[in-house]
Amino acid sequence: MLLKRIFAVIVILIATIAFLANAAGLVGVWVLRQPARDTVTTLSTLLNDKLGKVDDTLARVNSRAGEAREALVRINNAANQVGDRLENNSPLLTKLVDAARDDLAPKVGELRAQAAMLHDTAISVNAALETLNDLQLVTVPTFSEELSAVSGRIDAIQEDVQELRAGVEQARTSASASLIAAVTAKTDKIDKVIAQVQFTAAKYQEIVTQKRQQVADRTSTLVSMINLVAVSLTVLFLVIAAGQVLLIRVVARSMTKTPTSTGMPTLAPTSPLG
């Protein structure tokens, strides 16, 4: 009986410690639940802000690209108006020079600045998306190199823009019959690059909209998973706790039972006569 009681005490002690650890685990689950949700929400908000900046920058790139292409059209029109009238310092040549220097160049410069900002913002968004993907629960594809390449394309036409300006300004003092062909060749080359930039900007505006929706969906999924894990662990802990309490009660009852006393069997009295 002494050994049984010692064993019962040990079982109750282990079950009690396990119950307390179980309760601590349950509390820990609900304590960690809110920070986990806050982290996901903060990351989602950060991503949405960055994607919003990308969207705004893409809109400005698209707009500046459109303005630059309109400036190229005006340069071509001014060159066509010159035609064969290539007198030095003629008003038509002055108009052409002004279109190249004061109209196209500033707009391409603004486009270049917006493209550089787009490059930096795209890199920042990719870093945030990689952080989200590192959770290994959800995946949102990062932006491809095509978006970052927009800045490089604008940089590549800077030399063409400078050559166009220099050629047109030189024509003011030394008119050349090949002026129209040279201007048209340069403007066509620049326009093709800017058209690609404009197409890419419009394309990625749609992609940004899709990514913002993906981030919202993935955030909702993560929050739901966190809640589901918390509820599931709670149910599991409660079931285990119930089993531990039941075990403690059963063992405690077995300790309170007194053993039935046993003795030598008694013989019935016999008569003296046998």
N, C-alpha and C positions, 0 to 999 in steps of 0.2 A: 504493500500500500504506500509506503514511503517513496519508493521509486516511481510509482504511478503519479503521486502528487508532484514530485519533482519534475517529471516529464510534462505534466499538465501545466505547471507554472512556466516552464520553458516555452511551451507552445503558445500560451497566452501572451507572454512577453514578446515573442517574435511576431505574433499576429498584431499586437498593439503597435509595435514599432512600424510594421508594414502599413498599418492603417494610417498612422501619422504621416509616413512618407507619401502614402497615396493622397492624403488630404493636401499635403504641401504641393504635390505635383498638380493637383486639380487647381489650387490657387495660382500656381505658376502659369498654367495654361491661360487662365483668364487675365493674369497680369500682363503676359507677353502678347496677348491677342491685340490689344489696342495699339501698342507701339508698332506691331507688324502692319496693321492696317494703316496707321499714320505714315509709315515709311513708303508703302505702296502708293498711297494717295499723294504724298509729296513728290515722289518720282513721276507720277502721272501728270501732276500739275506742271512740274518742271519741263517735261517733254512737250506738253501741250503749248506752253509758253514759247519754247524753242521752235516748235513746228509753226506756231503762229508768226514768229519772226521770219522764218523761211518763206512762209506764204506771202507775207507783206513784201519781202525783198524780191521774190519772184514776180510779184505784181509790178513792182517798180522797174525791174529788169525788162519785163515785157513792154511796159510803157515807154521806157527810154529807148528800147530797141525799135519800137514803132516810130518814135520821133526821129531817130537817126535815119531810118529808112525813108521817111518823108523828106528829110534834109537831102538825102541822096537823089531823090526824085527832083527836088528843086535845082540841084546842081546840074543834073542831066538836062532839065528844061532850059536852064540858063546857057548851058553849052550849046544846045540845039538852036537857041535864039541867036547865038553868035554867028553860027553858020560860016559863011565865007567872009563875013565882015570882021576881019582880024586886025583892024587898025589899032595901033599901039594906044593904050590908055583910053580906049573907047568905053562909053558907059556900060555897054553889055559885058565887056571883059571885067570891068569893075564890079558889076553885079555878080559875075561868076566867082570872082575872087572873094567877095564878101560872103557868098553862100558857102564856100569851102572853109573860109577862116572863121567866120563869126557864127555860122549856123551849124555845120556838120561837126567841127572839131569839139566845141563845148558839149554837144550832145553825146558824142562818143566818149568824151572824158567822164561825163556823168554815168554813162552806161558802164564804163570800166570800174568806177568806184562802187557801183551797186553790185557788179559781178564779183569784185573782191570781197565785199561784205557777204555775199551769198556763199562764197567758198568757205569763209571762216565759220559762218552759221551752220553750213552743212556738216563740217567737221565736228562742231560742237554737238549737233543733233546725233550724229553717228556714235559719238562717245556715250551719250545718254542712252541710246537704243541698245548699245552693247552692254551697258550696265543692267538694263532690264532683261536682256537675253541671258545674262549670266545667272539669273535666278533659276534657269533651266526648267521653268514651269510654263512660260509663254515665250513666243518668238515673234518679233516684229522685224522684218528685213531692214537693213540699213540702206542708206542712199548709195547708189552706185557712183563710180568715178565720173560718169557722164555729167552729173550735176556740178561737181568740183571743176570739171574741165571747161565750164562756161567762162570762167575768169581767164583761163589760158587762151581761149579763142579770141577774146577781146584784146588781150595783150598782143596776140599775133597780128591783128590788123592795125595796130597803132602805127607801125612803120608804113603801111599802105596809106593810111590817112595823112601822115606827114608828107609822104611823097606826092600825094594828090594836092595837098596845099601848096607845096613847093613848086610843083609843075604849073598850077594855075596862076600863082603869083608871078612866076617867071614869064608866063604868057602875056602879062600886062605890058612888059617892056620889050619882049621879043616874040611877037605873035608867030605862031607856027601853024601850018596847014594840018599838021597831025594832032592838033590840040583836042579836037572833038573825039577822035579815036582813042587817044590816051586817057582822056577823062572818062569816057564810057567804059573802057577796059578796067580802070581802077574802081569806078563806082560799082560795076557789076561784081567784081571780086569782093569788095567790102560788103555789098548787099547780100551776097550768098552766105557769108559768115554770120552777119547779123540776123538773117532769116533763120539760120540754124539755131542761133541763140534764142530767138523769139519762140521758135517751135519747142525747144527744150524747156523754156520757162513755162509755156502753156501746158506742156505735158506734165511737168512736175507739180504744177498747181493742183492738178487732179490727183496726183500721187500723194501729195501732202494731205489732201482731204481724206483720202483712203487711210493714210497712216494715222491721222487723228482719230478716225473711227476705230481703227485697230487698237490703238492705245486705250481708248475708252472701253472697248470690249475686253481687252486683256486685263485691265485694271478691275473691272467688274468680276471677271473670272477669278482673279487672285483673291479679292476680298471675300468672294463666296467660298473659295477653298479654305481660307483662313478660318472663316466662321464654321465651316463643316468640320475641319480638323478639331477645333475647340469643342464643338458639340459632341463629336464622336469620342474624343478622349474623356469628356465629362461623363458620358454614359458608361464608358468602359471603367472609369475610376469608381463610379457609383456602384456598378455591379460587383467589382472586386471588393469594395468597402463593405457591401452587404454580406458577401461571403465571409469576410474577415470577422465581422461582428457576429455572424451566426456561429462561426468556429469558436470564438471566444465564449459565447453563451453555452455552447454544447460542452466545451471543456470545463467551464466553471461549474456547470450542473453536475458533471461527473465527479468533481472534487467534493461536492457537498453531500453526496450519497454516502451513507454509512454502510459498511459491509455487514451482511447477515451473520450473526454469531453462530458458530458451530461448536458442538460439544460431543461427548461420548454418548452413544445411544443408551437410554435407560431401559432396564428390564422390568416388565410387569411383575408385581408381587405375586408370589406363589403361596398357596395355602400350606399350612403345616403338614397337611396330609399328603402333600405332593400332588 
